[in-house]
Amino acid sequence: MRYYIALVHKDEGSTYGVQFPDVPGCFSAADEMDDLVPNAIEALNLHGIDEALPKPRTIDQLRADKEVAAELADGAFLVAIPLIENDAKVVRANITVELGVLKAIDATAKARKLTRSAFLAQAARHEIER
């Protein structure tokens, strides 16, 4: 999993504007702080469909960038955005859980018409990206 550092702007009375210094042309926005990371992840994933995403710089490298430093001095802030690569390769994994949790997983997966594996992968992605 890679992390891209997002530069977030918030003017009074406006939404949160998100840009990625390492991914030119990739932007996002959110009305609420809680939606900032999921919306930014979606923007990165969509941008990555059309072209390969560049290697992200570290937070220290970004802070040393004069343009980023100027934005930070003007009130912007940085947020680390996790990006789980979309990879079609499926692998088998053995996990251990309490029996009661496994029963709850299976019941919920069945109600959603998912396999146990699909449900666990979906739940894990949701937790990582939040």
GIQUI-V586134 format. One record per run of one state. SS is the DSSP state (~ for helix, > for strand, _ for the rest). FROM is the first residue (numbers start at 1). LEN is the number of residues. If there is no record, write none. Layout:
BEGIN
ss->{SS | SS}
from->{FROM | FROM}
len->{LEN | LEN}
END
This chain:
BEGIN
ss->{_ | > | _ | > | _ | > | _ | ~ | _ | ~ | _ | ~ | _ | > | _ | ~ | _ | ~ | _}
from->{1 | 2 | 11 | 16 | 20 | 27 | 31 | 33 | 51 | 59 | 65 | 66 | 74 | 77 | 84 | 99 | 112 | 116 | 130}
len->{1 | 9 | 5 | 4 | 7 | 4 | 2 | 18 | 8 | 6 | 1 | 8 | 3 | 7 | 15 | 13 | 4 | 14 | 1}
END
